[in-house]
Amino acid sequence: MVLDWVLVYVGEALVLIGAIFDVIAAIGLLRFPNFFVRLHAATIGTIGGAFVPLIGVSIMSLGCGFLGPTRFFVAGGAFVTALLILFLAPAGSHLLARAAHISREAVVYPKVVDHLEEDRGGRHG
């Protein structure tokens, strides 16, 4: 009985932490100057704002005895979804950043380092 309440409170804390991550990511999307840095904020919002709460929901559902055997399906579904987000969100943001860099639509000045342009034989410095 006590373990169920602990699981519920830990899950609620993780959902709250995820909400805080979402707010911070939204502020970053509004305040950051260019596409690439905004993409970083969006990825942080996805990992922190979706992965962490889904783990919280998974833990919380294990503590909810009134769900009966359904709680294991809810916990498993939330956990699998969280793992998919954990693996696919960084890969998706990397592909978006690479496509934006190749298309040269998202121009960033001043450039500090551009290893991709150096590899293609562009200007150095």
Residue frames relative to the residue before (quaternion, step in Angstrom):
aa qw qx qy qz dx dy dz
M 1.0000 0.0000 0.0000 0.0000 0.00 0.00 0.00
V 0.6814 0.4671 -0.2884 0.4841 3.57 0.92 -0.90
L 0.6270 0.5412 -0.3334 0.4504 3.58 1.03 -0.77
D 0.6135 0.5470 -0.3504 0.4490 3.60 1.03 -0.69
W 0.6724 0.4860 -0.2953 0.4738 3.59 0.93 -0.87
V 0.6222 0.5288 -0.3400 0.4666 3.59 1.03 -0.74
L 0.6533 0.5121 -0.3122 0.4621 3.59 0.94 -0.86
V 0.6507 0.5096 -0.3154 0.4663 3.57 0.97 -0.83
Y 0.6894 0.4771 -0.2916 0.4605 3.62 0.86 -0.88
V 0.6310 0.5060 -0.3363 0.4823 3.61 1.02 -0.70
G 0.6476 0.5166 -0.3114 0.4654 3.59 0.97 -0.82
E 0.6544 0.5015 -0.3121 0.4720 3.58 0.97 -0.83
A 0.6293 0.5269 -0.3338 0.4636 3.59 1.03 -0.74
L 0.6637 0.4951 -0.3095 0.4675 3.59 0.96 -0.79
V 0.6249 0.5137 -0.3399 0.4796 3.60 1.05 -0.67
L 0.6434 0.5109 -0.3171 0.4739 3.60 1.01 -0.77
I 0.6343 0.5126 -0.3261 0.4781 3.59 0.98 -0.81
G 0.6408 0.5218 -0.3208 0.4628 3.59 1.00 -0.75
A 0.6348 0.5161 -0.3311 0.4701 3.59 1.03 -0.74
I 0.6322 0.5186 -0.3274 0.4735 3.58 1.04 -0.76
F 0.6303 0.5214 -0.3286 0.4721 3.60 1.00 -0.79
D 0.6487 0.5205 -0.3239 0.4509 3.60 0.96 -0.81
V 0.6496 0.5038 -0.3205 0.4705 3.59 0.98 -0.80
I 0.6560 0.5028 -0.3118 0.4686 3.59 0.93 -0.87
A 0.6557 0.5007 -0.3138 0.4700 3.60 0.96 -0.80
A 0.6370 0.5190 -0.3336 0.4621 3.60 1.00 -0.74
I 0.6342 0.5059 -0.3261 0.4854 3.59 1.01 -0.76
G 0.6496 0.5170 -0.3131 0.4612 3.59 0.98 -0.81
L 0.6405 0.5204 -0.3315 0.4572 3.59 0.99 -0.75
L 0.6861 0.4688 -0.2851 0.4778 3.58 1.07 -0.67
R 0.7738 0.4177 -0.1932 0.4353 3.57 0.95 -0.85
F 0.6240 0.5707 -0.3607 0.3934 3.60 1.04 -0.60
P 0.5511 -0.7124 0.3493 0.2583 3.57 -0.99 0.88
N 0.8378 0.1267 -0.0500 0.5287 3.64 0.89 -0.68
F 0.7566 -0.4291 0.2670 0.4150 3.52 -1.36 0.22
F 0.6979 0.5035 -0.2935 0.4162 3.57 0.80 -0.98
V 0.6756 0.4608 -0.3016 0.4902 3.59 0.96 -0.76
R 0.6236 0.5210 -0.3358 0.4764 3.59 1.08 -0.64
L 0.6128 0.5388 -0.3422 0.4659 3.55 1.10 -0.68
H 0.6123 0.5322 -0.3408 0.4751 3.57 1.09 -0.70
A 0.6566 0.5007 -0.3116 0.4702 3.60 0.93 -0.85
A 0.6475 0.5134 -0.3236 0.4608 3.58 1.00 -0.76
T 0.6534 0.5004 -0.3170 0.4713 3.59 1.01 -0.75
I 0.6254 0.5129 -0.3374 0.4817 3.58 1.01 -0.74
G 0.6493 0.5095 -0.3139 0.4694 3.58 1.01 -0.77
T 0.6512 0.5079 -0.3211 0.4636 3.57 1.05 -0.69
I 0.6978 0.4515 -0.2825 0.4790 3.57 0.83 -0.94
G 0.7526 0.3921 -0.2254 0.4785 3.57 0.73 -1.02
G 0.7506 0.4199 -0.2173 0.4616 3.55 1.04 -0.75
A 0.7413 0.3287 -0.2337 0.5365 3.60 1.21 -0.11
F 0.6797 0.4898 -0.3008 0.4557 3.58 0.88 -0.91
V 0.6951 0.4863 -0.2864 0.4454 3.59 0.75 -1.02
P 0.6893 0.4538 -0.3181 0.4666 3.67 0.81 -0.79
L 0.6321 0.5235 -0.3513 0.4506 3.60 1.03 -0.64
I 0.6105 0.5034 -0.3485 0.5025 3.58 1.08 -0.61
G 0.6347 0.5301 -0.3228 0.4605 3.58 1.04 -0.75
V 0.6480 0.4978 -0.3137 0.4836 3.57 0.99 -0.80
S 0.6279 0.5344 -0.3354 0.4557 3.56 1.01 -0.76
I 0.6788 0.4676 -0.2865 0.4883 3.59 0.90 -0.90
M 0.6591 0.5247 -0.3108 0.4401 3.56 0.95 -0.90
S 0.6683 0.5038 -0.3165 0.4465 3.58 0.93 -0.82
L 0.6032 0.5450 -0.3665 0.4525 3.60 1.12 -0.52
G 0.6997 0.4648 -0.2684 0.4716 3.58 1.14 -0.59
C 0.6063 0.5544 -0.3581 0.4436 3.58 1.23 -0.25
G 0.2233 -0.8246 0.5109 0.0957 3.57 -0.03 1.31
F 0.6137 0.5781 -0.3607 0.3988 3.60 1.09 -0.57
L 0.5761 0.5868 -0.3850 0.4190 3.62 1.22 -0.22
G 0.3516 -0.7483 0.4902 0.2758 3.56 1.22 -0.41
P 0.8039 -0.2528 0.1795 0.5076 3.58 -1.05 -0.68
T 0.5112 0.6500 -0.4150 0.3793 3.59 1.25 -0.25
R 0.5662 0.6293 -0.3874 0.3651 3.59 1.10 -0.59
F 0.6321 0.5300 -0.3442 0.4485 3.61 1.06 -0.59
F 0.6317 0.5120 -0.3284 0.4806 3.59 1.10 -0.65
V 0.6440 0.5077 -0.3174 0.4761 3.58 0.99 -0.82
A 0.6664 0.4994 -0.3018 0.4642 3.59 0.91 -0.92
G 0.6770 0.4943 -0.2957 0.4580 3.57 0.91 -0.86
G 0.6588 0.5075 -0.3082 0.4621 3.57 0.96 -0.83
A 0.6582 0.4940 -0.3084 0.4772 3.58 0.97 -0.83
F 0.6598 0.5147 -0.3111 0.4505 3.58 0.98 -0.83
V 0.6638 0.4899 -0.3067 0.4747 3.60 0.93 -0.87
T 0.6383 0.5167 -0.3229 0.4704 3.59 1.00 -0.78
A 0.6416 0.5192 -0.3208 0.4647 3.59 0.99 -0.82
L 0.6603 0.4967 -0.3175 0.4652 3.59 0.95 -0.79
L 0.6296 0.5260 -0.3357 0.4629 3.59 1.00 -0.74
I 0.6520 0.4983 -0.3110 0.4795 3.57 0.96 -0.84
L 0.6415 0.5413 -0.3246 0.4360 3.59 0.96 -0.85
F 0.7344 0.4123 -0.2374 0.4840 3.59 0.97 -0.78
L 0.7532 0.4399 -0.2282 0.4326 3.60 0.91 -0.84
A 0.6010 0.5910 -0.3706 0.3900 3.63 1.04 -0.61
P 0.6878 0.4479 -0.3204 0.4728 3.66 0.78 -0.77
A 0.6360 0.5204 -0.3381 0.4587 3.60 1.02 -0.71
G 0.6599 0.5072 -0.3060 0.4622 3.58 0.98 -0.80
S 0.6705 0.4760 -0.3108 0.4767 3.59 0.93 -0.79
H 0.6101 0.5365 -0.3544 0.4630 3.58 1.07 -0.63
L 0.6651 0.4950 -0.3048 0.4687 3.59 0.94 -0.83
L 0.6332 0.5171 -0.3330 0.4699 3.59 1.04 -0.71
A 0.6642 0.4993 -0.3043 0.4658 3.58 0.94 -0.87
R 0.6601 0.5007 -0.3124 0.4647 3.58 0.94 -0.82
A 0.6542 0.5016 -0.3152 0.4701 3.59 0.97 -0.81
A 0.6498 0.5009 -0.3204 0.4736 3.60 0.98 -0.76
H 0.6553 0.5041 -0.3181 0.4640 3.59 1.00 -0.74
I 0.6703 0.4944 -0.3035 0.4628 3.58 0.92 -0.85
S 0.6983 0.4666 -0.2807 0.4647 3.60 0.95 -0.81
R 0.2973 -0.7916 0.4756 0.2425 3.59 1.30 -0.33
E 0.3752 0.7264 -0.4898 0.3027 3.59 1.12 0.60
A 0.7245 0.3569 -0.2156 0.5489 3.56 1.07 -0.73
V 0.0557 -0.8284 0.5570 -0.0185 3.56 0.06 1.32
V 0.1121 -0.7878 0.6050 0.0272 3.54 -0.91 0.99
Y 0.0690 0.7755 -0.6242 0.0651 3.56 -0.77 1.06
P 0.5828 -0.2340 -0.7766 0.0499 1.63 -1.87 1.59
K 0.4255 -0.6812 0.5325 0.2673 3.54 -1.08 0.76
V 0.2845 -0.7413 0.5832 0.1713 3.54 -0.95 0.88
V 0.7725 -0.1044 0.1168 0.6153 3.56 0.76 -1.09
D 0.0286 0.7748 -0.6311 0.0249 3.56 -1.01 0.84
H 0.1813 -0.8328 0.5172 0.0778 3.55 0.12 1.30
L 0.6226 0.5432 -0.3558 0.4367 3.60 1.04 -0.63
E 0.6595 0.4881 -0.3083 0.4814 3.57 1.00 -0.79
E 0.6309 0.5250 -0.3332 0.4640 3.58 1.05 -0.70
D 0.6511 0.5175 -0.3166 0.4560 3.59 1.03 -0.75
R 0.6782 0.4739 -0.2875 0.4825 3.59 1.12 -0.64
G 0.5582 -0.6275 0.3859 0.3818 3.57 1.24 -0.12
G 0.3539 0.7389 -0.4940 0.2912 3.56 1.19 0.52
R 0.7317 -0.4072 0.2941 0.4608 3.51 -1.30 -0.16
H 0.3147 -0.7301 0.5794 0.1792 3.53 -1.15 0.67
G 0.7635 0.3583 -0.2662 0.4668 3.52 -1.13 0.72
